[in-house]
């Protein structure tokens, strides 16, 4: 948690200066802090002790990631690990393929996916954030709604919007790269 705090503090310090070069540079430590927050939240949701229970909503407050959305998605990943069409951690088309699809499911643009893969990976945290808002509001999970609202209110009050957006995209790219490599693709 100290690394998360240090990266976040450095990013905020850089983002709140008048110099645009420091604002641009601030995207990196904030993105690293956002990725750290996602992994810490992952570990806290897995945990069952009082410490983990206390920090259960850490991801919602610090990274805009709903605990319930994460549990639903992650539990399915553990129950049906690497099963095509079930495990959402496996991109299986129509935009990204991590294995050769059957001929009837192949797309002509697959041979170019190496060119747009960074952009697609960058959208990971955007998609998870949208899913988090959908789950918290559709299921009327008030404490998660509050945590997510606090996250966005604080983040957008402290950070310039372009820095916030850039950090979300960069942290999505970093986390998608880690997840894809760790799954053995």
C-alpha positions in Angstrom: 0.0 0.0 0.0 3.0 2.3 0.6 4.0 2.0 -3.1 0.4 2.9 -4.1 0.4 6.0 -1.9 3.9 7.1 -3.0 3.0 6.9 -6.7 -0.3 8.6 -6.1 1.3 11.5 -4.1 4.0 11.9 -6.8 1.4 12.0 -9.5 -0.8 14.5 -7.7 2.2 16.7 -7.0 3.2 16.7 -10.7 -0.3 17.1 -12.0 -1.0 20.1 -9.9 2.0 22.2 -11.1 1.6 24.9 -13.7 4.1 23.3 -16.1 2.4 21.2 -18.8 5.5 18.9 -19.0 5.0 17.9 -15.4 1.3 17.4 -16.0 2.0 15.1 -18.9 4.6 13.3 -16.8 2.1 12.9 -13.9 0.1 10.4 -16.0 2.7 7.7 -15.4 2.8 7.6 -11.6 -1.0 8.0 -11.4 -1.4 5.1 -13.9 0.9 3.0 -11.8 -1.0 3.9 -8.6 -4.3 3.0 -10.4 -2.9 -0.4 -11.4 -1.5 -0.9 -7.9 -5.0 -0.1 -6.6 -6.6 -2.7 -8.8 -4.2 -5.4 -7.7 -4.5 -4.4 -4.0 -8.3 -4.5 -4.3 -8.0 -7.9 -6.0 -6.1 -9.2 -3.0 -8.4 -7.6 -0.4 -11.5 -9.1 -2.1 -9.8 -12.6 -2.0 -9.0 -12.1 1.7 -11.3 -13.2 4.6 -9.7 -11.6 7.7 -10.7 -8.3 9.4 -8.0 -6.3 7.6 -9.2 -7.4 4.1 -12.9 -6.9 5.1 -12.0 -3.3 6.2 -10.4 -2.6 2.8 -13.0 -4.5 0.7 -14.1 -1.3 -1.1 -10.5 0.0 -1.6 -10.8 -0.6 -5.4 -14.1 1.4 -5.6 -12.6 4.4 -3.7 -9.2 4.4 -5.3 -9.6 3.0 -8.8 -13.3 3.3 -9.6 -13.8 -0.5 -9.6 -16.9 -2.0 -8.0 -16.3 -4.8 -5.5 -19.4 -6.6 -6.7 -18.5 -6.3 -10.4 -15.1 -7.6 -9.6 -16.3 -10.5 -7.6 -18.8 -11.6 -10.3 -16.2 -11.4 -13.0 -13.4 -12.8 -11.0 -15.3 -15.7 -9.5 -16.4 -16.7 -13.0 -12.7 -16.6 -14.0 -11.8 -18.9 -11.2 -14.7 -21.2 -11.8 -14.2 -21.5 -15.5 -10.6 -20.5 -16.0 -9.6 -20.0 -19.6 -12.9 -21.4 -21.0 -13.6 -19.7 -24.3 -16.9 -17.7 -24.3 -17.2 -17.9 -20.4 -13.9 -16.5 -18.9 -14.0 -12.8 -19.7 -10.2 -12.6 -19.2 -9.9 -14.3 -22.6 -10.4 -11.9 -25.5 -11.9 -14.1 -28.2 -13.1 -11.7 -30.8 -14.4 -10.0 -32.7 -11.6 -7.4 -32.2 -8.9 -9.4 -30.4 -8.0 -13.0 -30.7 -5.3 -14.7 -28.4 -5.6 -17.9 -30.3 -6.5 -18.8 -33.9 -10.2 -19.0 -34.2 -12.1 -21.5 -36.2 -12.4 -20.5 -39.8 -16.1 -19.5 -39.5 -15.2 -17.2 -36.5 -12.1 -15.6 -38.1 -12.2 -12.0 -39.1 -10.2 -10.4 -41.9 -8.8 -7.8 -39.6 -7.3 -10.3 -37.2 -4.0 -10.2 -39.2 -3.7 -6.5 -38.2 -4.5 -6.8 -34.5 -0.9 -6.3 -33.5 -1.4 -2.7 -34.8 -4.4 -1.8 -32.7 -3.8 -4.1 -29.7 -2.3 -1.2 -27.6 -5.4 0.8 -28.0 -7.7 -2.1 -27.3 -5.7 -3.0 -24.1 -5.8 0.7 -23.0 -9.6 0.4 -22.8 -9.6 -2.3 -20.1 -10.0 0.0 -17.2 -12.5 2.1 -19.1 -14.7 -1.0 -19.7 -14.3 -2.2 -16.0 -15.2 1.3 -14.8 -18.3 1.4 -16.9 -19.2 -2.1 -15.8 -18.7 -1.1 -12.2 -21.1 1.8 -12.5 -23.7 -0.4 -14.2 -23.5 -3.0 -11.5 -23.6 -0.6 -8.6 -26.5 1.3 -10.0 -28.6 -1.5 -11.5 -28.3 -3.6 -8.3 -28.8 -0.5 -6.1 -25.7 -1.2 -4.1 -25.7 2.1 -2.1 -22.3 1.7 -0.4 -20.6 1.0 -3.7 -22.4 3.9 -5.4 -21.1 6.1 -2.6 -17.5 4.8 -2.9 -17.6 5.2 -6.7 -19.0 8.7 -6.5 -16.4 9.6 -3.9 -13.7 8.3 -6.2 -14.8 10.3 -9.2 -15.5 13.4 -7.2 -12.0 13.4 -5.5 -10.1 12.4 -8.7 -11.7 15.1 -10.8 -11.4 17.7 -8.1 -7.7 17.0 -7.7 -6.5 16.0 -11.2 -7.0 17.8 -14.5 -9.4 15.8 -16.6 -6.8 15.0 -19.3 -4.4 13.7 -16.7 -7.1 11.5 -15.2 -8.2 10.1 -18.6 -4.6 9.5 -19.7 -3.8 7.7 -16.4 -7.0 5.5 -16.8 -5.9 4.5 -20.4 -2.3 3.9 -19.5 -3.2 1.8 -16.4 -5.6 -0.2 -18.5 -2.8 -0.9 -21.0 -0.4 -1.9 -18.2 -3.0 -4.2 -16.4 -4.2 -5.8 -19.7 -0.6 -6.6 -20.6 0.0 -8.2 -17.2 -3.2 -10.2 -17.3 -2.6 -11.4 -20.8 1.0 -12.4 -20.2 0.1 -14.1 -16.9 -2.6 -16.2 -18.5 0.0 -17.7 -20.8 -0.9 -16.3 -24.1 
